[in-house]
Amino acid sequence: MGEKRTHPGAAGRATSADQPTSLRNVVLVGHSGAGKTTLVEALALATGAVNRAGRVEDGGCLSDYDEIEHRQQRSVQLSLVPVDWGGIKINLLDTPGYADFVGELRAGLRAADAALFVVSAADGVDGATRMVWDECAAVGMPRALVVTHLEAARADFDQMTRLCGTTLGGDDPDAVLPLYLPLYGAAGADGHAPVHGLIGLLTQRVFDYSSGERVERAPEADELPLIEEARNRLIEGIIAESEDESLMDRYLAGEDIDLKTLVGDLETAVARGTFHPVLAAAPAAEGARQGLGTIELLDLIARGFPTPAEREAPAVTTPDGKPRPALTCDPAGPLVAEVVKTSSDPYVGRLSLVRVFSGTLRPDETVHVSGHGLQDRGHEDHDVDERIGALSAPFGKTQRSLTRAIAGDLACVAKLTRAETGDTLSDKDAPLLMEPWSMPDPLLPVAIQAHSKADEDKLSQGLSRLVAEDPTMRLEHNQGTHQVVLWCLGEAHVDVALERLRSRYGVQVDTVPYKVPLRETFGDKAAGRGRHVKQSGGHGQYAICEIEVEPLPGGSGIEFVDKVLGGAVPRQFIPSVEKGVRAQAARGVAAGYPLVDVRVTLLDGKAHSVDSSDAAFQTAGALALREAASDARIHLLEPVAEVTVLVADEYVGAAMSDLSGRRGRVVGTEQAGHGRTLVRAEVPEIEISRYAVDLRSLSHGTGRFHRSYARHEPMPPQLAARLREQEDEGS
């Protein structure tokens, strides 16, 4: 960043922090393939935490060590890599870039105090990255950018920094500016010139990485003109953020501003989230210890990013909702920590990644676990006391033992059997609950069933553990279709969930077609007679009833009316008729879907003094309803959802056209911030079971939608007939 201090160099493996001021929590954000994991490995190598790129001392991989990540060739979960840089413990939180795993990204944002946006010089800034940038801006999270893939044929650092300024800087593009410019070597046979060093815009010093080590030197005569324009713009951008209002006047008057003042103002602006520096980085060459830009980036994190004490903690209440004073990042304060990730380790069992916001977490102490607010996703509301197991810092597949975790730090806790992602850990004598963080709704359903009887015995426990780990997953036991449904964020999310069921919990499942819960109703009035008369020796069965069925408005359910006169059906058997009618209605009368929104009136009947019984009149009531249905028009009712779709303005037309093609009715649109529109529509649920996937494709990953049940409506006759034919063929 400058010459404020000499870079500290490699400092070995990560250790426990002594004070919050010696901590930095940084989340890496960017689209899939931008190079986040590679950058984490390069930073770990530069600090001496690993002995060669991507390898810890025992030879294992540092990141993406999960078997699923190996098979899919991409990150699918949040990973913590703690490193030490000059006495500063830096917790690097590597997040997946693929949209299906945005829950892991949000967990990383919750645990971090600053964000490092990784963008590829070859691919640019995608819409999903811009959306996360805007979310961070809304909460004032400090951000910096790192440009990777400088070796790509299409890479252009200058063009990329301008693009970052215009797309991410918004009304103030001068708040997003580079601190260093890359230096290029001689062009090869392919015409591409490799990047071998950086030149500091503030210090006007060259940092040459061509030897595999960072070598500082004075610039050559032809190198200074390359940075003059960028340097002036950077200085003006820093001064504009300075708290010293006289600084700009002095600069415009021609005064040379002291480098120490510029660096101090830069670090202050970065820490409070008003200035966003752009840096460049590349992995180390084979055999080299330092990758291009890694030292500069570590210095920025250590000196420019805020400490946990400088960031406001989430609000807390008592478990019953009473507000409590704001938390301070004090190791001596009351214990408040949060589970940001839950996973299962084959050797130590359940591991909970915890961010400590206040107090100090120690092994073997008893804490209170509060879990609230996720019951609608299959998560049980709970308040329990649990004993803290061993504390550790993850590093690849290994866990390094810790004696404590102070306020501001992150650590893994072993064997918290009841704690789930999002739960709060606090003092058992004064329990607290942290406000939940925002999570996307899982909107892609997948129906599953056990592969075998052995799998069926383990399915329930495996699914409960799966949803405990992942709050972006919802488990549903659909009473209307009798299906077990996992609601996920996308197809890749489904694949990972099913693979984890198999590999971690030993449960093999099969996917089956997802069924939308349809219903049936009468289209007009009809009458039916139920006759159940049997005599085959011994006690007989005798019951006759006559009913009338008429449709009711939507949402009325089943209404039963008794209009029997003269005791034709004895009083004690009238509830039996109703029970039989309701049982048959639950089974359906045409296509096997529950019957709703009808009034069934019992008009007449006959009984036998000996052979009539409760069971006989139940059967007669069911037969009467079936006969009435055989002579009536039966409508299939399909659920209709209220859908709100948030898309960039450029995709509004395509989104509305797509909704119309799904038999949807667009009911309105409204502006939802800069360049985004909210489309409201009503769409049959049978048409949007895969909308989570289709909208992502239509909007290039930037669209979001929310759905909620509105009502059931009659399905068009031709579609109902086609559905009945498909079910007949299936049976």
C-alpha positions in Angstrom: 0.0 0.0 0.0 2.8 2.3 0.7 5.9 2.8 2.9 4.1 3.1 6.1 5.8 -0.1 7.3 8.0 -2.8 5.8 5.9 -5.9 4.9 6.1 -8.4 7.7 6.9 -11.4 5.6 5.9 -15.0 6.3 5.0 -15.7 9.9 4.1 -19.4 9.9 0.9 -21.1 10.8 -2.1 -19.3 12.3 -2.5 -19.0 16.0 -5.1 -17.8 18.5 -5.6 -14.1 18.6 -5.0 -12.2 21.8 -7.1 -9.1 21.1 -9.8 -8.2 18.6 -7.5 -5.6 17.2 -5.2 -8.4 15.9 -8.0 -10.0 13.9 -9.2 -9.5 10.4 -12.2 -11.5 9.0 -12.3 -11.4 5.2 -14.8 -13.1 2.9 -13.9 -13.7 -0.7 -16.7 -13.1 -3.2 -16.9 -13.6 -6.9 -18.4 -15.7 -9.7 -17.5 -19.3 -10.2 -14.1 -19.7 -11.8 -12.9 -16.2 -10.9 -10.1 -17.7 -8.9 -11.1 -17.3 -5.2 -9.8 -20.6 -4.0 -6.5 -20.2 -6.0 -6.1 -16.8 -4.4 -6.6 -18.2 -0.9 -3.9 -20.8 -1.6 -1.6 -18.1 -2.9 -2.1 -16.0 0.2 -1.5 -19.0 2.5 1.7 -19.8 0.6 2.9 -16.2 0.9 2.4 -16.3 4.7 4.3 -19.6 5.0 1.1 -21.4 6.2 1.6 -24.0 3.4 4.8 -25.4 2.0 3.7 -25.3 -1.7 0.7 -24.0 -3.6 -2.5 -25.6 -2.3 -0.8 -28.1 0.1 -0.5 -28.1 3.8 2.4 -29.7 5.6 0.9 -33.2 5.5 0.5 -33.0 1.8 -3.3 -32.6 1.8 -5.2 -29.9 -0.1 -5.8 -26.6 1.6 -9.2 -25.8 -0.1 -11.8 -27.7 -1.9 -10.8 -30.9 0.0 -14.3 -32.3 0.1 -14.8 -35.4 -2.2 -17.9 -33.7 -3.7 -15.8 -30.6 -4.6 -13.2 -32.9 -6.3 -15.9 -34.6 -8.4 -17.6 -31.4 -9.3 -14.4 -29.4 -9.8 -15.8 -26.4 -8.0 -16.3 -25.1 -4.4 -19.7 -26.0 -2.9 -19.2 -24.9 0.7 -17.8 -22.2 2.9 -14.1 -22.8 3.9 -12.1 -21.1 6.6 -8.4 -20.7 6.1 -6.7 -18.8 9.0 -3.2 -17.3 8.3 -0.9 -15.0 10.2 0.6 -11.9 8.8 3.0 -9.9 11.0 1.1 -10.7 14.2 -2.3 -10.2 12.5 -4.5 -13.3 12.3 -6.4 -13.2 9.1 -9.4 -15.5 8.8 -9.9 -16.0 5.0 -13.5 -17.2 4.2 -13.6 -18.8 0.8 -17.1 -19.0 -0.6 -18.6 -20.8 -3.6 -19.3 -18.7 -6.7 -22.1 -20.8 -8.1 -25.6 -19.4 -7.4 -26.9 -22.7 -6.0 -24.7 -22.3 -3.0 -25.5 -18.7 -2.1 -26.4 -19.8 1.4 -22.7 -20.5 2.0 -21.9 -17.1 0.6 -24.3 -15.4 3.0 -22.9 -17.4 5.9 -19.5 -16.0 4.9 -20.8 -12.5 4.8 -22.3 -12.9 8.2 -19.0 -14.1 9.7 -16.8 -11.5 8.0 -16.1 -7.8 8.6 -14.9 -7.0 5.1 -15.3 -8.4 1.6 -12.7 -9.1 -1.1 -14.4 -9.2 -4.5 -12.4 -11.4 -6.9 -13.0 -10.6 -10.6 -11.5 -12.3 -13.7 -9.7 -10.0 -16.1 -11.0 -12.2 -18.9 -14.7 -12.5 -17.9 -15.5 -9.2 -16.2 -18.1 -8.4 -13.5 -21.3 -10.5 -13.8 -24.7 -9.5 -12.6 -24.7 -11.8 -9.5 -21.5 -10.2 -8.3 -23.0 -6.7 -8.8 -26.0 -7.8 -6.7 -23.8 -9.0 -3.8 -21.8 -5.7 -4.1 -25.0 -3.7 -3.7 -26.0 -5.8 -0.6 -22.6 -5.1 1.0 -23.0 -1.4 0.2 -26.4 -1.4 1.8 -24.9 -2.5 5.2 -21.7 -0.5 4.8 -19.4 -3.5 4.6 -15.8 -2.4 3.5 -14.9 -3.9 0.1 -11.8 -4.2 -2.1 -11.3 -5.8 -5.5 -8.7 -8.2 -6.8 -8.3 -8.8 -10.5 -7.2 -12.3 -11.5 -6.4 -14.2 -14.7 -4.1 -11.5 -15.9 -2.4 -14.2 -18.0 -5.5 -14.8 -20.1 -5.4 -13.7 -23.8 -8.3 -11.4 -23.4 -7.1 -9.9 -20.1 -6.9 -6.1 -19.9 -6.3 -4.7 -16.5 -6.9 -1.1 -17.4 -10.2 -1.9 -19.0 -11.2 -4.0 -16.1 -10.6 -1.3 -13.5 -12.6 1.1 -15.5 -15.4 -1.4 -15.8 -15.3 -2.0 -12.0 -15.5 1.8 -11.4 -18.5 2.3 -13.7 -20.5 -0.9 -12.7 -19.7 -1.0 -9.0 -18.8 2.6 -8.2 -22.3 3.8 -9.2 -22.5 7.5 -8.9 -18.9 7.7 -7.7 -16.6 5.7 -10.0 -13.6 7.4 -8.4 -14.3 5.4 -5.2 -13.1 2.3 -7.1 -9.5 2.8 -8.3 -6.4 0.7 -8.6 -3.5 1.0 -6.1 -1.0 -0.7 -8.4 -0.6 -1.2 -12.1 0.8 -4.4 -13.6 4.2 -4.4 -15.4 4.4 -6.5 -18.5 7.4 -8.4 -19.9 8.3 -9.0 -23.5 5.5 -10.5 -25.6 5.8 -14.1 -26.5 5.2 -15.9 -29.8 1.5 -15.7 -29.2 1.7 -11.9 -28.9 0.7 -12.0 -25.2 3.0 -10.2 -22.7 3.2 -11.8 -19.2 2.8 -9.8 -16.0 6.0 -10.0 -14.0 5.5 -7.1 -11.5 3.6 -4.2 -10.0 4.2 -0.5 -9.7 2.8 1.3 -6.7 0.8 4.4 -7.6 1.5 6.1 -4.3 5.0 5.0 -3.6 6.2 5.0 -7.3 8.2 1.9 -6.5 8.3 -1.3 -8.5 7.7 -4.7 -7.0 9.2 -7.3 -9.2 8.0 -10.9 -8.9 9.8 -12.4 -11.9 12.3 -14.3 -9.7 9.6 -15.9 -7.5 10.3 -13.6 -4.7 9.1 -10.0 -4.2 12.0 -7.6 -5.1 11.5 -3.9 -4.6 13.4 -1.5 -6.8 13.2 2.1 -8.2 11.3 2.6 -11.4 13.1 2.9 -14.7 12.8 6.1 -16.7 10.2 4.7 -19.1 8.0 3.3 -16.3 7.0 6.4 -14.4 5.0 8.0 -17.3 2.9 4.9 -17.3 1.4 5.7 -13.9 1.1 9.5 -14.0 -2.6 9.8 -14.9 -3.7 6.9 -12.7 -1.6 8.2 -9.8 -3.2 11.7 -10.0 -6.7 10.2 -10.1 -5.9 7.9 -7.2 -4.6 10.8 -5.1 -7.7 12.9 -5.9 -9.9 10.0 -5.0 -8.2 9.5 -1.6 -8.3 13.2 -0.8 -12.0 13.3 -1.7 -12.6 10.8 1.1 -10.3 12.5 3.6 -11.7 14.0 6.8 -9.3 16.9 6.4 -11.4 19.3 4.2 -8.4 21.5 3.5 -6.4 18.8 1.9 -8.1 19.1 -1.5 -7.5 22.8 -1.6 -3.9 22.3 -0.8 -3.5 19.6 -3.5 -5.2 21.7 -6.2 -2.9 24.6 -5.2 0.0 22.4 -6.2 1.2 21.3 -2.7 2.8 17.8 -2.5 0.7 15.9 0.0 2.8 13.8 2.3 2.8 10.1 1.5 2.1 9.1 5.1 -1.0 11.3 5.1 -2.2 9.8 1.9 -1.7 6.2 3.1 -3.4 7.1 6.5 -6.5 8.6 4.7 -6.6 5.6 2.3 -6.6 3.1 5.1 -9.3 5.1 7.0 -11.5 5.3 3.9 -11.1 1.6 3.1 -12.0 0.6 6.7 -15.2 2.6 6.8 -16.3 1.4 3.4 -16.2 4.6 1.4 -13.2 3.8 -0.9 -12.6 0.5 -2.7 -9.1 -0.2 -3.9 -8.4 -2.5 -6.9 -5.4 -4.8 -6.8 -4.0 -7.5 -9.1 -3.0 -11.0 -8.1 -1.7 -14.2 -9.7 -0.6 -17.5 -8.2 3.0 -18.3 -7.6 5.0 -20.0 -10.4 6.2 -23.5 -9.8 8.8 -23.5 -7.0 8.2 -19.8 -6.1 7.1 -18.7 -2.7 5.2 -15.6 -3.5 2.5 -15.0 -6.1 2.1 -11.7 -7.8 0.4 -9.1 -5.6 0.0 -11.4 -2.6 2.2 -9.3 -0.3 0.4 -6.1 -1.4 -3.0 -7.7 -0.7 -2.0 -9.1 2.7 -0.7 -5.6 3.6 -4.1 -4.1 2.6 -6.0 -6.6 4.6 -3.8 -6.1 7.7 -3.6 -2.3 7.6 -6.8 -1.2 5.7 -9.5 -3.6 6.6 -11.4 -3.1 9.9 -11.0 -5.0 13.0 -14.0 -6.8 14.5 -14.2 -4.1 17.1 -14.8 -1.5 14.4 -17.9 -3.3 13.0 -21.3 -3.2 14.5 -22.5 -6.5 15.8 -26.0 -7.9 14.9 -28.8 -7.0 17.3 -29.7 -9.4 20.1 -32.8 -10.1 22.2 -33.8 -12.6 24.9 -35.1 -15.9 23.5 -38.7 -14.6 24.1 -38.0 -11.4 22.0 -37.2 -8.7 24.5 -34.5 -6.3 23.2 -31.1 -6.2 24.9 -28.3 -3.6 24.8 -26.0 -3.7 21.7 -23.1 -6.0 21.8 -19.5 -4.8 22.0 -16.5 -6.8 20.7 -15.1 -7.4 24.2 -13.4 -10.7 25.2 -14.4 -10.0 28.8 -18.1 -9.3 27.9 -21.0 -11.7 28.0 -20.7 -14.7 25.7 -22.6 -14.4 22.4 -21.6 -16.5 19.4 -23.3 -17.7 16.3 -23.1 -21.0 14.3 -22.4 -19.8 10.8 -21.9 -23.3 9.3 -22.6 -26.9 10.3 -20.9 -29.9 8.8 -20.1 -33.5 9.6 -16.6 -35.0 9.9 -16.2 -38.7 9.5 -13.8 -38.8 12.4 -15.0 -36.2 15.0 -18.7 -36.1 14.1 -20.6 -32.8 13.8 -18.5 -29.6 13.6 -19.9 -26.2 14.1 -18.1 -23.2 12.6 -18.8 -20.4 15.1 -18.2 -16.6 15.0 -17.7 -15.1 18.5 -19.2 -11.6 18.7 -18.8 -11.0 22.4 -17.0 -12.8 25.3 -14.6 -15.7 25.1 -15.5 -19.3 24.1 -13.7 -22.0 25.9 -13.7 -25.8 25.7 -15.7 -27.9 28.2 -18.0 -25.0 29.3 -21.7 -25.3 29.1 -23.6 -22.8 26.9 -27.2 -22.1 26.0 -28.2 -22.9 22.4 -31.1 -20.9 21.0 -32.5 -21.8 17.7 -35.6 -19.9 16.4 -37.1 -18.8 13.1 -36.5 -21.7 10.7 -39.4 -23.9 11.7 -40.9 -23.3 8.2 -37.9 -25.1 6.7 -38.1 -28.2 8.7 -35.9 -26.9 11.6 -37.1 -27.5 15.1 -37.5 -24.6 17.5 -35.2 -25.3 20.4 -33.7 -23.9 23.6 -31.2 -26.3 25.2 -28.0 -26.3 27.2 -25.0 -28.0 25.6 -21.4 -28.6 26.6 -18.7 -27.2 24.3 -16.4 -29.8 22.9 -12.9 -29.3 21.6 -12.1 -26.0 19.9 -10.1 -26.0 16.7 -9.0 -24.0 13.7 -9.7 -25.7 10.4 -6.8 -26.0 7.9 -7.6 -28.2 5.0 -8.7 -31.6 6.3 -7.0 -31.1 9.6 -8.2 -29.4 12.7 -5.6 -27.5 14.8 -6.4 -27.3 18.5 -7.3 -24.0 20.2 -7.5 -23.2 23.9 -10.1 -20.4 23.4 -11.8 -18.2 20.8 -12.1 -14.5 21.8 -14.6 -11.9 20.6 -14.2 -11.3 16.9 -12.6 -14.7 16.1 -13.8 -17.8 14.4 -13.4 -21.4 15.5 -14.8 -24.9 15.1 -16.7 -26.5 17.9 -17.0 -30.3 18.1 -20.0 -32.3 19.0 -22.7 -29.7 19.5 -25.4 -32.3 18.9 -28.4 -29.9 18.9 -26.9 -26.7 17.4 -27.8 -25.9 13.8 -26.7 -23.3 11.3 -28.0 -19.9 12.5 -28.2 -20.8 16.2 -26.9 -18.5 19.0 -24.6 -19.7 21.7 -24.7 -17.6 24.9 -24.3 -17.8 28.7 -26.6 -20.5 30.1 -27.7 -18.2 32.9 -28.4 -15.2 30.7 -29.4 -16.7 27.2 -29.6 -14.4 24.2 -30.7 -14.7 20.6 -29.1 -12.9 17.6 -31.3 -11.6 14.8 -31.2 -14.0 11.8 -29.4 -13.2 8.6 -31.1 -13.1 5.3 -31.4 -16.4 3.5 -32.9 -17.1 0.0 -36.0 -19.2 -0.2 -35.4 -22.7 -1.6 -37.8 -22.9 -4.6 -36.8 -25.9 -6.5 -38.6 -29.1 -5.3 -37.3 -32.6 -5.6 -39.4 -35.6 -4.5 -37.4 -38.5 -3.1 -38.0 -42.0 -1.7 -35.8 -44.5 -0.1 -34.0 -46.8 -2.5 -34.5 -49.9 -0.2 -36.0 -50.9 3.1 -32.6 -50.4 4.8 -32.4 -46.9 3.4 -36.0 -46.2 4.6 -35.0 -46.9 8.2 -32.2 -44.3 8.0 -33.9 -41.7 5.8 -35.6 -39.6 8.5 -32.4 -39.1 10.5 -30.3 -38.4 7.5 -32.7 -35.8 6.2 -32.9 -34.1 9.6 -29.1 -33.8 9.8 -29.0 -32.5 6.2 -31.4 -29.6 6.8 -29.6 -28.9 10.1 -26.5 -28.2 8.2 -28.1 -26.1 5.4 -30.7 -23.4 6.2 -31.2 -22.9 2.5 -32.8 -26.3 2.3 -36.4 -27.1 3.4 -37.8 -30.5 4.1 -41.5 -31.1 3.5 -43.7 -34.1 4.1 -46.5 -33.2 1.7 -49.8 -34.4 3.2 -51.7 -33.9 -0.1 -49.4 -36.0 -2.3 -47.7 -38.1 0.4 -44.3 -37.3 -0.9 -41.1 -36.4 0.9 -39.9 -33.2 -0.8 -36.5 -31.5 -0.5 -36.7 -27.8 -1.5 -33.3 -26.6 -2.8 -31.9 -23.6 -4.7 -31.0 -25.3 -7.9 -30.0 -28.5 -9.6 -26.4 -28.4 -8.4 -27.7 -27.9 -4.8 -29.9 -31.0 -5.3 -26.9 -33.1 -6.6 -24.8 -32.1 -3.6 -27.6 -32.8 -1.1 -28.3 -36.3 -2.4 -24.6 -37.1 -2.6 -24.1 -36.0 1.0 -27.1 -38.2 2.0 -25.3 -41.1 0.4 -21.7 -40.5 1.4 -22.1 -39.0 4.9 -25.2 -40.7 6.2 -25.3 -43.9 4.1 -28.8 -43.2 2.7 -29.4 -44.0 -1.0 -32.5 -42.3 -2.4 -34.3 -42.2 -5.7 -35.9 -39.1 -7.2 -39.5 -39.4 -8.4 -41.7 -36.9 -10.3 -42.8 -34.1 -8.1 -46.5 -33.9 -7.7 -48.4 -30.6 -7.2 -51.2 -31.1 -4.7 -54.3 -30.9 -6.8 -57.9 -31.1 -5.6 -61.3 -32.0 -6.9 -64.7 -30.3 -6.7 -68.2 -30.7 -8.1 -69.0 -28.5 -11.1 -72.8 -28.7 -10.5 -75.4 -30.2 -8.2 -75.7 -34.0 -8.1 -77.5 -36.7 -6.1 -76.3 -40.1 -5.0 -77.6 -43.2 -3.2 -75.4 -45.4 -1.2 -76.7 -48.9 -0.5 -74.6 -51.3 1.6 -76.6 -54.5 2.2 -74.9 -57.8 2.9 -76.2 -61.0 4.4 -73.9 -64.0 4.3 -74.7 -65.9 7.5 -74.3 -64.5 11.0 -74.5 -60.8 11.6 -75.4 -58.9 8.4 -74.7 -55.3 7.2 -77.5 -52.9 6.3 -77.3 -49.2 5.5 -78.9 -47.0 2.9 -78.5 -43.3 2.5 -79.4 -40.6 0.0 -77.4 -37.5 -0.4 -77.3 -34.3 -2.4 -74.0 -32.6 -3.3 -73.7 -29.0 -4.5 -70.5 -26.9 -5.1 -69.5 -24.1 -2.7 -67.1 -21.1 -3.1 -63.4 -21.7 -3.0 -62.0 -22.3 0.5 -65.2 -23.6 2.0 -64.0 -27.1 2.6 -66.5 -29.9 3.2 -69.9 -28.9 4.7 -72.2 -31.7 5.9 -75.9 -31.0 6.5 -78.5 -33.3 8.1 -82.0 -33.0 6.7 -83.3 -36.5 7.5 -87.0 -36.5 8.6 -88.9 -39.1 10.6 -85.9 -41.0 11.8 -85.2 -42.8 8.5 -81.6 -42.8 9.5 -81.3 -43.3 13.3 -79.6 -40.4 15.1 -76.6 -42.5 16.2 -75.7 -43.3 12.6 -75.8 -39.8 11.1 -72.2 -39.1 12.3 -71.3 -42.4 10.7 -72.6 -41.2 7.3 -70.6 -38.0 7.7 -67.5 -39.9 8.6 -67.8 -42.1 5.5 -68.5 -39.1 3.3 -65.4 -37.2 4.6 -63.2 -40.3 4.3 -64.2 -40.7 0.7 -63.7 -37.0 0.0 -60.2 -37.3 1.3 -59.5 -40.2 -1.1 -61.1 -38.3 -4.0 -64.0 -39.2 -6.3 -62.5 -39.0 -9.8 -58.7 -38.8 -10.1 -57.7 -39.6 -6.6 -57.3 -36.0 -5.3 -59.0 -34.7 -2.2 -62.5 -33.4 -2.7 -63.1 -29.8 -1.4 -65.6 -27.0 -1.5 -68.9 -28.9 -1.5 -72.0 -29.1 0.7 -73.2 -32.7 1.2 -76.8 -32.9 2.5 -78.2 -36.2 3.9 -81.8 -36.4 2.8 -83.1 -39.9 3.5 -82.1 -43.4 4.2 -83.0 -46.8 5.7 -81.8 -48.8 8.6 -82.2 -52.3 10.0 -82.9 -52.9 13.7 -80.3 -55.6 13.9 -77.9 -55.4 10.9 -77.3 -51.6 10.8 -74.0 -50.4 12.3 -71.5 -47.6 12.4 -69.3 -49.3 9.8 -72.2 -50.1 7.5 -73.4 -46.4 7.4 -69.8 -45.2 6.9 -69.6 -47.5 3.8 -73.0 -46.3 2.6 -72.0 -42.6 2.9 -68.8 -43.2 0.8 -70.8 -45.1 -1.8 -73.4 -42.3 -2.1 -70.7 -39.7 -2.7 -69.1 -41.8 -5.4 -72.4 -42.3 -7.1 -73.1 -38.6 -7.0 -69.7 -38.0 -8.6 -70.3 -40.5 -11.4 -73.2 -38.3 -12.7 -71.6 -34.9 -12.2 -69.0 -32.7 -13.8 -65.9 -33.0 -11.6 -63.3 -30.2 -11.9 -59.6 -30.6 -11.1 -58.4 -27.7 -9.0 -54.8 -26.6 -9.2 -53.0 -24.4 -6.8 -52.2 -20.9 -8.0 -49.2 -19.0 -6.6 -48.6 -15.2 -6.1 -45.2 -14.7 -7.7 -43.0 -11.7 -7.5 -40.0 -11.6 -9.8 -37.1 -9.2 -9.4 -35.1 -8.7 -12.6 -32.8 -6.2 -14.2 -34.8 -3.8 -16.5 -33.3 -5.4 -19.6 -34.9 -8.7 -18.8 -38.4 -7.4 -17.9 -39.9 -8.1 -21.3 -38.5 -11.6 -21.4 -39.7 -12.4 -17.9 -43.2 -11.2 -18.5 -43.4 -13.2 -21.8 -42.1 -16.3 -20.0 -44.7 -15.9 -17.2 -47.5 -15.5 -19.8 -46.3 -18.7 -21.5 -46.8 -20.5 -18.1 -50.5 -19.5 -18.1 -49.6 -16.7 -15.7 -51.5 -13.4 -15.3 -49.2 -10.4 -14.8 -50.9 -8.1 -12.4 -48.4 -5.3 -12.2 -44.8 -4.0 -12.3 -42.9 -1.5 -10.2 -39.4 -0.1 -10.0 -37.3 -1.7 -7.3 -34.2 0.4 -7.1 -31.6 1.4 -9.7 -32.1 -0.6 -12.9 -34.3 -3.3 -11.4 -38.0 -4.0 -11.8 -40.4 -6.1 -9.7 -43.0 -8.1 -11.7 -46.1 -9.4 -9.9 -48.0 -12.2 -11.4 -50.4 -15.1 -10.5 -49.2 -18.4 -12.0 -50.4 -22.1 -11.6 -47.9 -23.9 -9.4 -47.7 -26.8 -11.8 -46.1 -24.4 -14.3 -43.3 -23.1 -12.0 -41.9 -26.2 -10.3 -38.6 -25.6 -12.2 -38.9 -21.8 -12.4 -35.8 -21.4 -10.1 -33.7 -23.0 -12.8 -35.4 -21.3 -15.8 -35.4 -17.8 -14.3 -31.6 -18.1 -13.7 -31.1 -18.9 -17.3 -33.4 -16.2 -18.6 -31.8 -13.5 -16.5 -28.2 -14.6 -16.7 -28.2 -15.4 -13.0 -29.5 -12.0 -11.8 -33.2 -12.8 -11.4 -34.9 -13.7 -8.1 -38.4 -14.6 -7.3 -40.7 -15.4 -4.4 -43.8 -17.5 -4.4 -46.7 -17.8 -1.9 -49.9 -19.8 -2.1 -52.9 -17.8 -3.3 -55.8 -20.2 -3.9 -56.9 -23.3 -5.9 -58.6 -22.7 -9.3 -60.2 -25.0 -11.9 -57.6 -26.4 -14.3 -58.5 -26.0 -18.0 -60.4 -29.1 -19.1 -57.9 -30.1 -21.8 -55.1 -30.0 -19.3 -57.1 -31.9 -16.8 -57.9 -34.6 -19.3 -54.3 -34.9 -20.3 -53.2 -35.2 -16.7 -55.8 -38.0 -16.1 -54.5 -39.9 -19.2 -50.9 -39.6 -18.0 -51.9 -41.0 -14.6 -53.9 -43.8 -16.1 -50.8 -44.8 -18.2 -48.6 -44.6 -15.1 -50.8 -46.8 -13.2 
